[in-house]
Amino acid sequence: MEVFLVNLITATFRVSTPILLAAIGETYSERAGILNLGIEGIMYFGAFIGFFVADKSGSLWTGLFVAIMSGVIAGLLMGLLTVTLGVNQHVSGLGITLLLTGLSLFGFRLVYGGRSTPPSIPSFQAVNPFGDIPILGTITQQYLLTYITFLVIVPLAWFILFKTRFGLNIRAVGENPEAVDAAGVNVYLVRYGVLAIGGGLMAAGGAFLSLAQLGAFTHGIIAGRGWVAIAIVIFGNWSPVKVMGGALIFGGTFALQLRLQAMGLQLPIPYETFLALPYVVTIIALVLAGRNASYPAALLKPYRRE
Amino acid sequence: MYIVEMQKVTKIFGELVANDHVDFQLRKGEIHALLGENGAGKTTLMRILYGLYQQTTGDIFIDGEKVTINSPKDAIKKGVGMVTQHFALVPPMTVAENVVLGYTDSFVLDQAAIEKKVGEAANQFSLDINPKSIVRHLSVGQRQRVEILKALYRNAKVLILDEPTAVLVPQEVDSLFETLDRLRKDGLSVIFISHKLDEVTKITDRVTVLRDGKSIGTVDTVNVTQKQLAAMMVGRDTFGVTRQTEINPDNKKILEVEDLCALDDKGLPALKNLKLSIRSGEILGIAGVGGNGQKELAEILSGVKAPISGVIKINDKNLVGKDPSEFSKMGIGRIPEDRHEGVVGDLTVYENLALEHLDEYSKNGFLDKQAIRKNANELIKNFQIKAKPTDRIRTLSGGNMQKVLLARVLSRQPEVVIAPQPTRGLDVGATEYVRQQLLEQRTRGAAVMLISEDLDEILSISDRIAVIYEGEIVGTINAQNATPEKLGLMMSGALREKA
């Protein structure tokens, strides 16, 4: 039982990482009033570009870097559509998801052809700072990216949003862009900024899957994690720390269902029930937390001077 | 030398010339009113000065120096601050955060430090405001103070206030005027956009009048009367609309209300045994301080709300228990109290004009667009609505929106007209128009109920005046015997009078 729990906790952090990265990215953009539904596609694209560049260059870090840059560009594209052109955010976001998902699968097919077993690369290795110490040693055996996500990205997001001038501008743009404009701050620039940051983080989340967790790119690699991230942002009330809690709940349930499947229990229910478990938990958590959600007042509204 | 000088400023939006070669000069340390009707171009001119719009042609000088203002940021740098009509505040943030928004050097925000600085600034300008308060919890008057503080914190030498009193209660207006007076003594120059003559004459040093985008002239406030200003504003003498003839005492009672009792939205008694009647060709004014049951009375008389007990009769037919469309069929026409609730903003003028009677404009279940258009063209002409049939309603000014509502209701020649607060928020010209229309209904023989908080309005066009206080009619008097003082006493519940 102890081993089971320790392994479960270890896996929870690993499984939560990509969703947390994407959810933090989404938090930035929603705080400034942009619902980026391109998230699922940007994660896909990050996973593909990361894998492709790492494979061709032989450097995982180069792959990760280029993946992040591709996410930044995708974020800016979202900005062009929603901020500059004022297109409906739902339409733009879903369009970007369709575009980037298609591009990723098409690119993969072009480069690697239709193989029966997907190509793989040597992935990132977990770091092991506490060696063989029981329990702690196992739990802390994580990817460097997981460490960065939990110990740098999340606290930094909190700090930037709530303790800096830039964060004040972001939150104000998400609540009342007129006020920000009247105060002499460029609303468009703030929105482009968060979309770029957010896109980079979403792509990093996708690249984590292909470069660390799997070492491969497959068709179902993202499997709705982007949509889950959006739910988690609402669950976390647009606060990075609470969003982290939400990601851990999802990650924990996901890790649990994997283990329940692997235990080979002879149950009269199909294994897909377990697969659905994390998503069911997400929905329940959202229903419970969503009632008190205080959406940024300017979410979904393009800003125009009258 | 002037602190701000605008020379021949023109602003064109598409086909509309919002400002036409406007000259405007502001002296240091004065309160200068920019007076004009809605749509005269006051706000546009000031939005140009604050960098929210760029002028099509024309020059702006600040302290004698020619400047280009491309954004509010430029304006703030030049010492110009503006408090817009819809406050530019972020409700979930604190006062201090709102004040420093866009105006702090350090990348890291030190809450305690900015609260201290903002608190000091508030003291310096004697603006009573707690920097730690969340803006959402503040009253409208307090929010306005935050806006003024925001401008002063940015070292504004020129403060533009866009219709600052529109949202305030009388006590808050007094407090605002005290603040402005004090700031003027400290050397601040204030531009006060308004269409309210009494305020302009009360607080300002000079007045510039705009009409149809053109500057009509600038005058010293002490040298003009409100009547002269009104004439400059509308371009002709305003005589005020008044009732000329006496009602024929033989006219029969059309609307009769007896023992009407009702609850308000919170379930508290709003109307208590209310009794009144209106004859054909009569305007009954309902005077009273807001919130004494006027809203409920208007809603019940149009069938939107049901009373708990009582009788409503039109020509001796009882209406209680019927729905709004039956009220309308029986001859009641109601001009909605909230204009924006009476129209659908995103639909066009011609659609809105047909909206309440779609069954009459349908053929076999399809809308008869031709008939709807024809109806709209006639009404636009008859009621002098300044709009095209295809304009969306929300792009219309308040006055024109009200004309659409009047056209929709009055063109059906209802026997009873219920007009709750029909001129609220309208400028002089539109107000006169509405009163004139009500008088025409009276001449036609309709029974008109005018519910208003404006005593001048009530006194000028009513035949009889009923005063409502805490849901009761505390007295009904003939207009000839009414004075503002007497009505004031009755409105405060101190005096009861039987007709």
Contacts between the chains, C-beta under 8 A, distances in Angstrom:
chain1	res1	chain2	res2	distance
A	163	B	108	6.1
A	163	B	109	5.5
A	164	B	107	5.6
A	164	B	108	5.6
A	164	B	109	5.8
A	165	B	104	5.5
A	165	B	106	6.9
A	165	B	107	5.6
A	165	B	108	7.7
A	165	B	109	5.9
A	166	B	107	7.1
A	167	B	109	7.5
A	168	B	93	7.8
A	168	B	97	6.0
A	168	B	100	7.6
A	168	B	101	6.0
A	168	B	104	8.0
A	168	B	109	6.1
A	169	B	101	7.2
A	169	B	102	7.1
A	171	B	90	7.4
A	171	B	93	7.1
A	172	B	90	4.6
A	172	B	93	6.8
A	172	B	97	8.0
A	172	B	101	5.4
A	175	B	90	4.5
A	175	B	91	6.7
A	175	B	92	6.0
A	175	B	93	7.4
A	176	B	88	6.9
A	176	B	89	6.8
A	176	B	90	4.8
A	176	B	91	7.2
A	178	B	84	7.7
A	178	B	86	7.1
A	178	B	88	5.2
A	179	B	87	7.8
A	179	B	88	3.8
A	179	B	89	5.6
A	179	B	90	5.3
A	179	B	98	7.4
A	179	B	101	6.8
A	180	B	90	7.9
A	180	B	101	6.7
A	180	B	102	6.5
A	181	B	52	7.7
A	181	B	72	6.6
A	181	B	88	7.6
A	182	B	50	7.9
A	182	B	52	7.5
A	182	B	72	5.4
A	182	B	82	7.1
A	182	B	84	6.5
A	182	B	88	3.8
A	183	B	72	7.0
A	183	B	76	7.9
A	183	B	88	7.0
A	183	B	101	4.8
A	183	B	102	3.2
A	183	B	103	6.6
A	183	B	150	7.6
A	184	B	71	6.5
A	184	B	72	4.6
A	184	B	73	3.3
A	184	B	75	7.8
A	184	B	76	5.1
A	184	B	102	4.9
A	184	B	103	7.4
A	185	B	73	7.7
A	185	B	101	7.3
A	185	B	102	4.1
A	294	B	92	7.6
A	297	B	91	7.4
A	305	B	52	5.9
A	305	B	53	7.7
